[in-house]
């Protein structure tokens, strides 16, 4: 017979998580996420995943905590805020700057992972097994957080924490410790609000809570191959991620007023010089933005994104911009030549294309 849930241990785990910097901590049961698996399989079959592999690669695995830790009894879920005060871009002249999504201004997963590792260490010291899962294909973290009662699924498909919003990274500790689990998912707090849906630049939110990754700029910036031409103008200056559906979300706006966010950390980058991205060598690129998801760790995809952004925010009359485009138009890389040609035409420099 299994050991009864330990309320004192549960309270201690939650207290430790908060003391280590987590903004919210909850405990979810370790039963398979059957409804989440059905949704993943249904959307994958419909093509809505757009080729995305994260948690879609093997829905049976990413929705079953037992696959991560056999004998698991509970999932400790932690949320850590990544909201920071707005950063003013530095004028880079005709080349312009690329815009980075807030969660990637700096590495917010490292302190989240460290906090959860501390929770896991405490459980292991008591003789229990524990496995930390952060930004991992092994578990659908939003579903774990939802089941732990941390928040609800918004119409933009993000998890929103009551009174706090969605500017959080999520992670879990799967354990066989006898923790008291929550069976009360947070109630829907969106109500009739649907501001996020029309705010999406490409209409990727066709219906509440359903994201079409084939139109999602954040995913398209990470996907291999050519950036879809029909969505290039909508990309604007973005080079990694997209925050539009969160920027217009009322709970997020209220959170900013209630708790003004701290300044970005040292070294945080909300904007990056596009011409630098297009001039730097492979090693320099990966050293600077290697924390991003880059297909095959191939820097050409960073350059692809930068070329599209340059076509949207650059100045075609600027000599340096023209020189950079001309260099890429002569590249041996067909992918980069094609995106450079689009950028040149967009900036009124079709004369550069031979």
N, C-alpha and C positions, 0 to 999 in steps of 0.2 A: 504494500500500500504506500502511495506517495506521501511525502511529508506535507502537512497542512501549510497553507500560505502564512508567511511570517510578516505580520504588519509592522513590527519594529524594524526588521531588516529593510522592508520596503521604504519606510520613512527615512531610514538612514541613507539608502541609495539615492533617493530624491534630494536629500539635503546635501550629500556629497556632490552630486551633479551640479547643483546650483552654486555651491561654494567654489567649484572649478570653472565657473564662468558661463554655464548654460542658462539661457533666459527662460526656458521651459523644459520640464522633465515629466514624462508620463510612462506608465507601464502597460503594455499591450499583451494580450494572450498570444500564445505561440501557435495557435491553430492556423492551418493553411488559409491564405487570403483567396478563397474560392471566387468571390465576386470580382476581385481585381484581376484574377487570372482570366476569367471569362471576358472581361472588358479588353484586356491586352490582346487576347486571341481574336476577338471580334474586330478590333481596330486594325490589327495586323493583316487580317484577311481582307479587309476593305482597302488596304494600302495607305491608311492614314499615318502609319509610322514613318512613311517616306524613306525607308531604308535604315532608319535609326535602329541600332542594335541594343542600346542600353535598356535593360530589363525586357526588351522585346525578343532578344535572342533566344531565350528559353523561359517562357512564362511559367512553366511548371516549377522551375527551379527558383525563380526570383519571387515567387509568391508562397513559398513553403519554407518557413524558418527552420524546419527539421533538416533541410538540405545543408544549411549553414552550420548547424550544430545539432547532431542527433541527440534526442532526449531533452531538447529545449523545452522550458516551461513558461518562459516569459521573455518579453523584449523591452528593454529600457530604451526609451526614445528621447533624444535630446534635440533642442533647437537653439541655435545661436544667431543673434542678429548680425547682419552685415550692412545695415543701413548706415551710411556716413553722410556728413554734410556735403552739399554740392561743391564740386571743384570747378574753378574757372579755367577754361582752356587758355594756353599761352598762344599768342598770335604767331603762327608759323609762316606767314606770308602766303604766297600763291599756292603752296602745296596743301595747306589746310591740315587739320588734325583728324585722326580716326577716333571714334567714340567706342568706349569699352563698357559693357554692362556692369552694373554696380557690384555684383557678386565676384567679379574678376578684377576689380581694381587692385586687390591684394589677395593673398591666399587665406581665405576664411575657413577652409576645410582643415588646415593644420591645427589651429587651436580647438576646433570642434573635435577632431580626432584625439587630441591630447586630453581633453576633458573626459571623453568617453573611455579612453584608455585608463584614466584614473578610477573611473567607476568600475571598470572591469577588474582592475588590480585589487580593489577592495573586496570584490566578490570572490576572486581567486584566493585571496588570503584567508578567507573563511572556508575554503575547501570546495567552492563551486567552480564550474567551468563557465567561461565567458568569452565571446568572440565579438570584436568590434567591426562594424560594417559602416563605412562612410563613403559615399559616392561610389557605390559598389553594385555591380550587376546582380549580386547574390540576393538583393532584397529591394522591394519597391518601398523606398523610405517614406514617401508621402502616405501610402496606405498604412504603414506601421504607425506613423504619427496620428493619422485619423483614428485608427483603432485604439490608440492610447488616450484619445480624448483631447489631444492638443489643439485641434482645429477642425475646420470644415473645408471641403473642396469648393473653391470659388468658381465663378463662371469662366474665369481665365485658366482653369485647371490647376491653379496653384493652391497650396494649403494655406489657409488664413487662420491665424491664432486670434481668438476673441480679444478685442481691445488692443491688439498689437499689429495686426496686418500680416503681410506675406514676406517681408524682407528678412528671411531666415534660411540658413542652411540646416539640413536635417541629417541625423545619423542615429545608429542603433547599437545596442549591446545585446546580443542574443545569449541567453544564459539558462542553465538548468536550476538556478536558485529558486526557491519556493516564494516568489514574490506575489503580492496581491495585485491582480490585474484589473484594469478598467474595462467595463462593458458598456460605457456610455459615450459614444462618439458625440462630438460637439454638434449642436444643431446648426442648420444653415443660417448664415448671417447676411447673405447677399440680398435676400428679399426680392424686391422688384428691380433693384439696381442692375444695370447691364452695361455700364459705361465702358468696361474693358473690351467688349465685343466690337463696337465700331471703331475703337481706338487702334485696333491692330492694323498696321500699315498695309497688310496684304489680305486681310479678311480670313486669317487662319482660324478664327474662332467662329465657325459657322453656326454652331448651336451651343448652348450653355454647357460648359465643362468639357467640351470636345475640341481638342486641338488637332488640326490637320498639319502634320509636320511638313508636308510637301509645300506648304505656303509659309511656314514659320521662319522668320529671318534668323532667329537664334540657331535653329537647326541647320538651315541652309549655309550659314557661315562655317559650320563644322563638317558638313557633308563633303565627300570627295567628288571629283569631277567638276564640270563647269557650273558656275553660279547661274541659275535660271535667268535668262535674259528678261523675261516678263516681270521679274521682281527686282531687277537691278536699280531702277530709279527709286523705288520705295526704300531701298537700303540706306539712302542718304550717306552720312559719314560713318555709319557703324562698321566696325571691323571684327567685333566679337560680342555676341549676345544682343538682346533687345529687351528693354524695360518698359515699353509703352503701356502694356496692359496693367502693369503694376503702378506706374506713375499716376494713372487716372483713378486708381482704386480709392474710394473714400476712406476705408479703414486705414490705409497707408497714410493718407493725408492727415487724418486725425492723430495718428501715432506721432507724426512729426511735430504737430502742435503740442501734444502732451509731453513728449520726451524729445526735445531737440537732439538730433543725432550728433555724435562726436565727430571731430575732424578726421579726415582720412589719415591712415597711419603713414609713418615714414616710408617713402618709396612707393606708396600707392599711386597707380596711374589710371586716371579716368579718361585721359586722352593721350594719344601717341602720334608723333609727327609721321605723317604718311610717307613723305619723301625719305625719312630715315628707314622706315620699314622696307622701302623699295631699293635702298642703296646698301643696307647692311648685309654682311655675309651670313651664311647658314648658322654658323656657331653663335654669332652675336644675336641673331633672331631668337634662337632656341634658349639662349641664356636669359633673355629678357622676358619672353612670353611663354616659356616652356611649360608653365603650369596650366596653360590652356589645353583644351582637347584639340589636337591637330591630326587630321587623318594620316595615318602611317608615320607620324612625326616628321612629315615632309614640309619644309618651310615654304615650298611653292604655294601652298594653300593660304598662308599668311599674305603672300604677295598678291595672290589672286584677289583676296578680299580688299587689300589696299588699293589695287588698281580700280576696282569698282567704286570704292569710296572716293578715290581721287577724281574719277569721272563725274561724281556728283558734287563735290565741294571744292575742287581745285580751280585754278585760274589758267585757262588755256593760253593766255597771253604771256604768262610767266615763263622766262627762258629756261629756268631749271625744270619746271614741270614739263615743258616741251622736250627738253633733252632727255628726261627720264622716260617719257612715253616713247620717244624715238628709239632709245636703247632697248626697251621691251618689245617694240615692234620688230626689232631685228633679232629677237631671242630665238634660240633653237627649240625652246619649249612652246609647243603649239598652244597649250592651254593659256600660257601667259601672253602670247602674241594675240590671241583672240580677245582676251579681256582688255589688253592695251588698245586694240583697235576700237573696241566699244567705247572706252574712256576717251580716246582721241576724238571720235565722232561726237560724243556727248559734249565735249568742251570746244567744239567748233574747229578742231584741228585735223580734219580729214586729209589735209595736205601732207601730214606726216606719214600717212599710210601709203606705202608703195606697192 
